[in-house]
Amino acid sequence: MMSYSSNARLLAGDPAFSVIDIPDEFQPLIEYGMAIRKGADDETRSLRDFLLSETGQEILNKSGFSPVG
């Protein structure tokens, strides 16, 4: 099984799994997009704004995601 490294902590205690690093030249470039529909409610816009804020970006970075831009 291949999974994101952010899932490794969930498998750390299971002896059936090993976590190995993939060499950089074989690392896939994975990009996630974000979009909200026209007319989205205030909560949706607030979530978007939070994820793009400095605090939101710090949380995502600590979880292994690169910052926006």
mmCIF file as gemmi writes it, N, C-alpha and C atoms, coordinates in Angstrom:
data_model
loop_
_atom_site.group_PDB
_atom_site.id
_atom_site.type_symbol
_atom_site.label_atom_id
_atom_site.label_alt_id
_atom_site.label_comp_id
_atom_site.label_asym_id
_atom_site.label_entity_id
_atom_site.label_seq_id
_atom_site.pdbx_PDB_ins_code
_atom_site.Cartn_x
_atom_site.Cartn_y
_atom_site.Cartn_z
_atom_site.occupancy
_atom_site.B_iso_or_equiv
_atom_site.pdbx_formal_charge
_atom_site.auth_seq_id
_atom_site.auth_asym_id
_atom_site.pdbx_PDB_model_num
ATOM 1 N N . MET Axp A 1 ? 0.849 -1.172 0 1 0 ? 1 A 1
ATOM 2 C CA . MET Axp A 1 ? 0 0 0 1 0 ? 1 A 1
ATOM 3 C C . MET Axp A 1 ? 0.893 1.232 0 1 0 ? 1 A 1
ATOM 4 N N . MET Axp A 2 ? 0.513 2.224 -0.742 1 0 ? 2 A 1
ATOM 5 C CA . MET Axp A 2 ? 1.209 3.498 -0.717 1 0 ? 2 A 1
ATOM 6 C C . MET Axp A 2 ? 0.216 4.523 -0.188 1 0 ? 2 A 1
ATOM 7 N N . SER Axp A 3 ? 0.698 5.372 0.698 1 0 ? 3 A 1
ATOM 8 C CA . SER Axp A 3 ? -0.176 6.359 1.316 1 0 ? 3 A 1
ATOM 9 C C . SER Axp A 3 ? 0.613 7.629 1.561 1 0 ? 3 A 1
ATOM 10 N N . TYR Axp A 4 ? -0.073 8.675 1.914 1 0 ? 4 A 1
ATOM 11 C CA . TYR Axp A 4 ? 0.572 9.938 2.261 1 0 ? 4 A 1
ATOM 12 C C . TYR Axp A 4 ? 1.346 9.792 3.559 1 0 ? 4 A 1
ATOM 13 N N . SER Axp A 5 ? 2.444 10.531 3.673 1 0 ? 5 A 1
ATOM 14 C CA . SER Axp A 5 ? 3.238 10.458 4.905 1 0 ? 5 A 1
ATOM 15 C C . SER Axp A 5 ? 2.451 10.986 6.102 1 0 ? 5 A 1
ATOM 16 N N . SER Axp A 6 ? 1.455 11.841 5.852 1 0 ? 6 A 1
ATOM 17 C CA . SER Axp A 6 ? 0.636 12.335 6.966 1 0 ? 6 A 1
ATOM 18 C C . SER Axp A 6 ? -0.16 11.201 7.611 1 0 ? 6 A 1
ATOM 19 N N . ASN Axp A 7 ? -0.35 10.089 6.896 1 0 ? 7 A 1
ATOM 20 C CA . ASN Axp A 7 ? -1.04 8.922 7.463 1 0 ? 7 A 1
ATOM 21 C C . ASN Axp A 7 ? -0.093 8.019 8.244 1 0 ? 7 A 1
ATOM 22 N N . ALA Axp A 8 ? 1.203 8.236 8.119 1 0 ? 8 A 1
ATOM 23 C CA . ALA Axp A 8 ? 2.184 7.348 8.746 1 0 ? 8 A 1
ATOM 24 C C . ALA Axp A 8 ? 1.987 7.266 10.25 1 0 ? 8 A 1
ATOM 25 N N . ARG Axp A 9 ? 1.632 8.366 10.869 1 0 ? 9 A 1
ATOM 26 C CA . ARG Axp A 9 ? 1.445 8.351 12.332 1 0 ? 9 A 1
ATOM 27 C C . ARG Axp A 9 ? 0.298 7.428 12.738 1 0 ? 9 A 1
ATOM 28 N N . LEU Axp A 10 ? -0.659 7.236 11.849 1 0 ? 10 A 1
ATOM 29 C CA . LEU Axp A 10 ? -1.78 6.342 12.15 1 0 ? 10 A 1
ATOM 30 C C . LEU Axp A 10 ? -1.355 4.879 12.108 1 0 ? 10 A 1
ATOM 31 N N . LEU Axp A 11 ? -0.297 4.591 11.362 1 0 ? 11 A 1
ATOM 32 C CA . LEU Axp A 11 ? 0.161 3.214 11.19 1 0 ? 11 A 1
ATOM 33 C C . LEU Axp A 11 ? 1.405 2.909 12.017 1 0 ? 11 A 1
ATOM 34 N N . ALA Axp A 12 ? 1.929 3.896 12.72 1 0 ? 12 A 1
ATOM 35 C CA . ALA Axp A 12 ? 3.21 3.752 13.422 1 0 ? 12 A 1
ATOM 36 C C . ALA Axp A 12 ? 3.23 2.57 14.388 1 0 ? 12 A 1
ATOM 37 N N . GLY Axp A 13 ? 2.13 2.263 15.034 1 0 ? 13 A 1
ATOM 38 C CA . GLY Axp A 13 ? 2.105 1.189 16.013 1 0 ? 13 A 1
ATOM 39 C C . GLY Axp A 13 ? 1.782 -0.177 15.449 1 0 ? 13 A 1
ATOM 40 N N . ASP Axp A 14 ? 1.542 -0.253 14.148 1 0 ? 14 A 1
ATOM 41 C CA . ASP Axp A 14 ? 1.16 -1.52 13.522 1 0 ? 14 A 1
ATOM 42 C C . ASP Axp A 14 ? 2.386 -2.168 12.882 1 0 ? 14 A 1
ATOM 43 N N . PRO Axp A 15 ? 2.836 -3.317 13.409 1 0 ? 15 A 1
ATOM 44 C CA . PRO Axp A 15 ? 4.047 -3.957 12.875 1 0 ? 15 A 1
ATOM 45 C C . PRO Axp A 15 ? 3.889 -4.467 11.445 1 0 ? 15 A 1
ATOM 46 N N . ALA Axp A 16 ? 2.678 -4.503 10.922 1 0 ? 16 A 1
ATOM 47 C CA . ALA Axp A 16 ? 2.466 -4.973 9.556 1 0 ? 16 A 1
ATOM 48 C C . ALA Axp A 16 ? 2.872 -3.919 8.521 1 0 ? 16 A 1
ATOM 49 N N . PHE Axp A 17 ? 3.098 -2.69 8.966 1 0 ? 17 A 1
ATOM 50 C CA . PHE Axp A 17 ? 3.415 -1.599 8.047 1 0 ? 17 A 1
ATOM 51 C C . PHE Axp A 17 ? 4.801 -1.043 8.312 1 0 ? 17 A 1
ATOM 52 N N . SER Axp A 18 ? 5.454 -0.618 7.255 1 0 ? 18 A 1
ATOM 53 C CA . SER Axp A 18 ? 6.734 0.074 7.352 1 0 ? 18 A 1
ATOM 54 C C . SER Axp A 18 ? 6.588 1.418 6.66 1 0 ? 18 A 1
ATOM 55 N N . VAL Axp A 19 ? 7.292 2.401 7.144 1 0 ? 19 A 1
ATOM 56 C CA . VAL Axp A 19 ? 7.287 3.713 6.519 1 0 ? 19 A 1
ATOM 57 C C . VAL Axp A 19 ? 8.673 3.941 5.934 1 0 ? 19 A 1
ATOM 58 N N . ILE Axp A 20 ? 8.703 4.195 4.64 1 0 ? 20 A 1
ATOM 59 C CA . ILE Axp A 20 ? 9.972 4.485 3.978 1 0 ? 20 A 1
ATOM 60 C C . ILE Axp A 20 ? 9.826 5.79 3.199 1 0 ? 20 A 1
ATOM 61 N N . ASP Axp A 21 ? 10.932 6.466 3.01 1 0 ? 21 A 1
ATOM 62 C CA . ASP Axp A 21 ? 10.926 7.687 2.206 1 0 ? 21 A 1
ATOM 63 C C . ASP Axp A 21 ? 11.154 7.322 0.75 1 0 ? 21 A 1
ATOM 64 N N . ILE Axp A 22 ? 10.399 7.964 -0.122 1 0 ? 22 A 1
ATOM 65 C CA . ILE Axp A 22 ? 10.567 7.788 -1.561 1 0 ? 22 A 1
ATOM 66 C C . ILE Axp A 22 ? 11.616 8.8 -2.016 1 0 ? 22 A 1
ATOM 67 N N . PRO Axp A 23 ? 12.61 8.377 -2.783 1 0 ? 23 A 1
ATOM 68 C CA . PRO Axp A 23 ? 13.611 9.328 -3.263 1 0 ? 23 A 1
ATOM 69 C C . PRO Axp A 23 ? 12.956 10.495 -4.008 1 0 ? 23 A 1
ATOM 70 N N . ASP Axp A 24 ? 13.551 11.672 -3.877 1 0 ? 24 A 1
ATOM 71 C CA . ASP Axp A 24 ? 12.981 12.882 -4.466 1 0 ? 24 A 1
ATOM 72 C C . ASP Axp A 24 ? 12.631 12.741 -5.937 1 0 ? 24 A 1
ATOM 73 N N . GLU Axp A 25 ? 13.481 12.049 -6.703 1 0 ? 25 A 1
ATOM 74 C CA . GLU Axp A 25 ? 13.225 11.951 -8.144 1 0 ? 25 A 1
ATOM 75 C C . GLU Axp A 25 ? 11.967 11.143 -8.471 1 0 ? 25 A 1
ATOM 76 N N . PHE Axp A 26 ? 11.452 10.408 -7.504 1 0 ? 26 A 1
ATOM 77 C CA . PHE Axp A 26 ? 10.235 9.632 -7.711 1 0 ? 26 A 1
ATOM 78 C C . PHE Axp A 26 ? 9.025 10.215 -6.992 1 0 ? 26 A 1
ATOM 79 N N . GLN Axp A 27 ? 9.219 11.336 -6.325 1 0 ? 27 A 1
ATOM 80 C CA . GLN Axp A 27 ? 8.123 11.967 -5.592 1 0 ? 27 A 1
ATOM 81 C C . GLN Axp A 27 ? 7.129 12.587 -6.576 1 0 ? 27 A 1
ATOM 82 N N . PRO Axp A 28 ? 5.878 12.24 -6.475 1 0 ? 28 A 1
ATOM 83 C CA . PRO Axp A 28 ? 4.885 12.878 -7.342 1 0 ? 28 A 1
ATOM 84 C C . PRO Axp A 28 ? 4.604 14.3 -6.854 1 0 ? 28 A 1
ATOM 85 N N . LEU Axp A 29 ? 4.304 15.174 -7.775 1 0 ? 29 A 1
ATOM 86 C CA . LEU Axp A 29 ? 3.881 16.525 -7.42 1 0 ? 29 A 1
ATOM 87 C C . LEU Axp A 29 ? 2.361 16.495 -7.312 1 0 ? 29 A 1
ATOM 88 N N . ILE Axp A 30 ? 1.876 16.681 -6.119 1 0 ? 30 A 1
ATOM 89 C CA . ILE Axp A 30 ? 0.435 16.64 -5.881 1 0 ? 30 A 1
ATOM 90 C C . ILE Axp A 30 ? -0.008 18.031 -5.483 1 0 ? 30 A 1
ATOM 91 N N . GLU Axp A 31 ? -0.94 18.574 -6.217 1 0 ? 31 A 1
ATOM 92 C CA . GLU Axp A 31 ? -1.462 19.903 -5.925 1 0 ? 31 A 1
ATOM 93 C C . GLU Axp A 31 ? -2.956 19.801 -5.671 1 0 ? 31 A 1
ATOM 94 N N . TYR Axp A 32 ? -3.392 20.501 -4.644 1 0 ? 32 A 1
ATOM 95 C CA . TYR Axp A 32 ? -4.807 20.545 -4.316 1 0 ? 32 A 1
ATOM 96 C C . TYR Axp A 32 ? -5.332 21.938 -4.618 1 0 ? 32 A 1
ATOM 97 N N . GLY Axp A 33 ? -6.502 21.981 -5.154 1 0 ? 33 A 1
ATOM 98 C CA . GLY Axp A 33 ? -7.14 23.258 -5.421 1 0 ? 33 A 1
ATOM 99 C C . GLY Axp A 33 ? -8.275 23.496 -4.439 1 0 ? 33 A 1
ATOM 100 N N . MET Axp A 34 ? -8.71 24.712 -4.381 1 0 ? 34 A 1
ATOM 101 C CA . MET Axp A 34 ? -9.845 25.039 -3.533 1 0 ? 34 A 1
ATOM 102 C C . MET Axp A 34 ? -10.751 25.964 -4.337 1 0 ? 34 A 1
ATOM 103 N N . ALA Axp A 35 ? -12.022 25.693 -4.286 1 0 ? 35 A 1
ATOM 104 C CA . ALA Axp A 35 ? -13.003 26.529 -4.962 1 0 ? 35 A 1
ATOM 105 C C . ALA Axp A 35 ? -14.274 26.526 -4.121 1 0 ? 35 A 1
ATOM 106 N N . ILE Axp A 36 ? -14.965 27.609 -4.171 1 0 ? 36 A 1
ATOM 107 C CA . ILE Axp A 36 ? -16.291 27.652 -3.548 1 0 ? 36 A 1
ATOM 108 C C . ILE Axp A 36 ? -17.28 28.113 -4.612 1 0 ? 36 A 1
ATOM 109 N N . ARG Axp A 37 ? -18.467 27.63 -4.503 1 0 ? 37 A 1
ATOM 110 C CA . ARG Axp A 37 ? -19.454 27.962 -5.525 1 0 ? 37 A 1
ATOM 111 C C . ARG Axp A 37 ? -19.967 29.384 -5.34 1 0 ? 37 A 1
ATOM 112 N N . LYS Axp A 38 ? -20.408 29.955 -6.42 1 0 ? 38 A 1
ATOM 113 C CA . LYS Axp A 38 ? -21.003 31.282 -6.38 1 0 ? 38 A 1
ATOM 114 C C . LYS Axp A 38 ? -22.229 31.235 -5.464 1 0 ? 38 A 1
ATOM 115 N N . GLY Axp A 39 ? -22.336 32.186 -4.58 1 0 ? 39 A 1
ATOM 116 C CA . GLY Axp A 39 ? -23.456 32.214 -3.656 1 0 ? 39 A 1
ATOM 117 C C . GLY Axp A 39 ? -23.255 31.347 -2.426 1 0 ? 39 A 1
ATOM 118 N N . ALA Axp A 40 ? -22.021 30.905 -2.188 1 0 ? 40 A 1
ATOM 119 C CA . ALA Axp A 40 ? -21.74 30.065 -1.011 1 0 ? 40 A 1
ATOM 120 C C . ALA Axp A 40 ? -22.079 30.835 0.26 1 0 ? 40 A 1
ATOM 121 N N . ASP Axp A 41 ? -22.433 30.092 1.301 1 0 ? 41 A 1
ATOM 122 C CA . ASP Axp A 41 ? -22.818 30.736 2.556 1 0 ? 41 A 1
ATOM 123 C C . ASP Axp A 41 ? -21.601 31.322 3.283 1 0 ? 41 A 1
ATOM 124 N N . ASP Axp A 42 ? -21.876 32.109 4.31 1 0 ? 42 A 1
ATOM 125 C CA . ASP Axp A 42 ? -20.824 32.788 5.069 1 0 ? 42 A 1
ATOM 126 C C . ASP Axp A 42 ? -19.84 31.811 5.709 1 0 ? 42 A 1
ATOM 127 N N . GLU Axp A 43 ? -20.341 30.671 6.2 1 0 ? 43 A 1
ATOM 128 C CA . GLU Axp A 43 ? -19.46 29.691 6.839 1 0 ? 43 A 1
ATOM 129 C C . GLU Axp A 43 ? -18.434 29.143 5.853 1 0 ? 43 A 1
ATOM 130 N N . THR Axp A 44 ? -18.865 28.922 4.63 1 0 ? 44 A 1
ATOM 131 C CA . THR Axp A 44 ? -17.956 28.415 3.604 1 0 ? 44 A 1
ATOM 132 C C . THR Axp A 44 ? -16.881 29.439 3.292 1 0 ? 44 A 1
ATOM 133 N N . ARG Axp A 45 ? -17.272 30.686 3.132 1 0 ? 45 A 1
ATOM 134 C CA . ARG Axp A 45 ? -16.293 31.738 2.865 1 0 ? 45 A 1
ATOM 135 C C . ARG Axp A 45 ? -15.355 31.919 4.053 1 0 ? 45 A 1
ATOM 136 N N . SER Axp A 46 ? -15.89 31.774 5.266 1 0 ? 46 A 1
ATOM 137 C CA . SER Axp A 46 ? -15.043 31.883 6.462 1 0 ? 46 A 1
ATOM 138 C C . SER Axp A 46 ? -14.009 30.763 6.511 1 0 ? 46 A 1
ATOM 139 N N . LEU Axp A 47 ? -14.403 29.548 6.147 1 0 ? 47 A 1
ATOM 140 C CA . LEU Axp A 47 ? -13.456 28.432 6.111 1 0 ? 47 A 1
ATOM 141 C C . LEU Axp A 47 ? -12.361 28.708 5.087 1 0 ? 47 A 1
ATOM 142 N N . ARG Axp A 48 ? -12.75 29.155 3.899 1 0 ? 48 A 1
ATOM 143 C CA . ARG Axp A 48 ? -11.756 29.502 2.875 1 0 ? 48 A 1
ATOM 144 C C . ARG Axp A 48 ? -10.783 30.555 3.392 1 0 ? 48 A 1
ATOM 145 N N . ASP Axp A 49 ? -11.333 31.599 4.004 1 0 ? 49 A 1
ATOM 146 C CA . ASP Axp A 49 ? -10.49 32.675 4.516 1 0 ? 49 A 1
ATOM 147 C C . ASP Axp A 49 ? -9.547 32.17 5.6 1 0 ? 49 A 1
ATOM 148 N N . PHE Axp A 50 ? -10.031 31.279 6.457 1 0 ? 50 A 1
ATOM 149 C CA . PHE Axp A 50 ? -9.182 30.727 7.504 1 0 ? 50 A 1
ATOM 150 C C . PHE Axp A 50 ? -8.067 29.882 6.913 1 0 ? 50 A 1
ATOM 151 N N . LEU Axp A 51 ? -8.398 29.009 5.965 1 0 ? 51 A 1
ATOM 152 C CA . LEU Axp A 51 ? -7.376 28.146 5.363 1 0 ? 51 A 1
ATOM 153 C C . LEU Axp A 51 ? -6.287 28.96 4.669 1 0 ? 51 A 1
ATOM 154 N N . LEU Axp A 52 ? -6.647 30.113 4.132 1 0 ? 52 A 1
ATOM 155 C CA . LEU Axp A 52 ? -5.68 30.958 3.449 1 0 ? 52 A 1
ATOM 156 C C . LEU Axp A 52 ? -4.987 31.943 4.391 1 0 ? 52 A 1
ATOM 157 N N . SER Axp A 53 ? -5.448 32.032 5.625 1 0 ? 53 A 1
ATOM 158 C CA . SER Axp A 53 ? -4.846 32.957 6.591 1 0 ? 53 A 1
ATOM 159 C C . SER Axp A 53 ? -3.487 32.442 7.054 1 0 ? 53 A 1
ATOM 160 N N . GLU Axp A 54 ? -2.746 33.299 7.736 1 0 ? 54 A 1
ATOM 161 C CA . GLU Axp A 54 ? -1.438 32.897 8.261 1 0 ? 54 A 1
ATOM 162 C C . GLU Axp A 54 ? -1.572 31.708 9.212 1 0 ? 54 A 1
ATOM 163 N N . THR Axp A 55 ? -2.557 31.743 10.095 1 0 ? 55 A 1
ATOM 164 C CA . THR Axp A 55 ? -2.773 30.64 11.038 1 0 ? 55 A 1
ATOM 165 C C . THR Axp A 55 ? -3.143 29.357 10.307 1 0 ? 55 A 1
ATOM 166 N N . GLY Axp A 56 ? -4.051 29.45 9.358 1 0 ? 56 A 1
ATOM 167 C CA . GLY Axp A 56 ? -4.458 28.275 8.585 1 0 ? 56 A 1
ATOM 168 C C . GLY Axp A 56 ? -3.29 27.678 7.812 1 0 ? 56 A 1
ATOM 169 N N . GLN Axp A 57 ? -2.475 28.532 7.229 1 0 ? 57 A 1
ATOM 170 C CA . GLN Axp A 57 ? -1.314 28.063 6.486 1 0 ? 57 A 1
ATOM 171 C C . GLN Axp A 57 ? -0.298 27.396 7.409 1 0 ? 57 A 1
ATOM 172 N N . GLU Axp A 58 ? -0.13 27.928 8.623 1 0 ? 58 A 1
ATOM 173 C CA . GLU Axp A 58 ? 0.776 27.299 9.592 1 0 ? 58 A 1
ATOM 174 C C . GLU Axp A 58 ? 0.294 25.899 9.964 1 0 ? 58 A 1
ATOM 175 N N . ILE Axp A 59 ? -1.014 25.757 10.192 1 0 ? 59 A 1
ATOM 176 C CA . ILE Axp A 59 ? -1.582 24.45 10.538 1 0 ? 59 A 1
ATOM 177 C C . ILE Axp A 59 ? -1.375 23.469 9.384 1 0 ? 59 A 1
ATOM 178 N N . LEU Axp A 60 ? -1.663 23.902 8.175 1 0 ? 60 A 1
ATOM 179 C CA . LEU Axp A 60 ? -1.483 23.026 7.016 1 0 ? 60 A 1
ATOM 180 C C . LEU Axp A 60 ? -0.013 22.664 6.836 1 0 ? 60 A 1
ATOM 181 N N . ASN Axp A 61 ? 0.885 23.622 7.05 1 0 ? 61 A 1
ATOM 182 C CA . ASN Axp A 61 ? 2.315 23.359 6.923 1 0 ? 61 A 1
ATOM 183 C C . ASN Axp A 61 ? 2.779 22.327 7.942 1 0 ? 61 A 1
ATOM 184 N N . LYS Axp A 62 ? 2.291 22.424 9.18 1 0 ? 62 A 1
ATOM 185 C CA . LYS Axp A 62 ? 2.653 21.45 10.212 1 0 ? 62 A 1
ATOM 186 C C . LYS Axp A 62 ? 2.131 20.058 9.877 1 0 ? 62 A 1
ATOM 187 N N . SER Axp A 63 ? 1.116 20.004 9.014 1 0 ? 63 A 1
ATOM 188 C CA . SER Axp A 63 ? 0.555 18.719 8.594 1 0 ? 63 A 1
ATOM 189 C C . SER Axp A 63 ? 1.196 18.2 7.315 1 0 ? 63 A 1
ATOM 190 N N . GLY Axp A 64 ? 2.237 18.89 6.856 1 0 ? 64 A 1
ATOM 191 C CA . GLY Axp A 64 ? 2.98 18.402 5.701 1 0 ? 64 A 1
ATOM 192 C C . GLY Axp A 64 ? 2.61 19.032 4.371 1 0 ? 64 A 1
ATOM 193 N N . PHE Axp A 65 ? 1.746 20.028 4.376 1 0 ? 65 A 1
ATOM 194 C CA . PHE Axp A 65 ? 1.357 20.694 3.143 1 0 ? 65 A 1
ATOM 195 C C . PHE Axp A 65 ? 2.217 21.936 2.922 1 0 ? 65 A 1
ATOM 196 N N . SER Axp A 66 ? 2.521 22.22 1.684 1 0 ? 66 A 1
ATOM 197 C CA . SER Axp A 66 ? 3.281 23.423 1.355 1 0 ? 66 A 1
ATOM 198 C C . SER Axp A 66 ? 2.353 24.625 1.395 1 0 ? 66 A 1
ATOM 199 N N . PRO Axp A 67 ? 2.894 25.797 1.686 1 0 ? 67 A 1
ATOM 200 C CA . PRO Axp A 67 ? 2.047 26.988 1.724 1 0 ? 67 A 1
ATOM 201 C C . PRO Axp A 67 ? 1.537 27.38 0.339 1 0 ? 67 A 1
ATOM 202 N N . VAL Axp A 68 ? 0.502 28.176 0.329 1 0 ? 68 A 1
ATOM 203 C CA . VAL Axp A 68 ? -0.076 28.681 -0.926 1 0 ? 68 A 1
ATOM 204 C C . VAL Axp A 68 ? 0.967 29.535 -1.63 1 0 ? 68 A 1
ATOM 205 N N . GLY Axp A 69 ? 1.014 29.395 -2.945 1 0 ? 69 A 1
ATOM 206 C CA . GLY Axp A 69 ? 1.899 30.244 -3.739 1 0 ? 69 A 1
ATOM 207 C C . GLY Axp A 69 ? 3.239 29.671 -3.887 1 0 ? 69 A 1
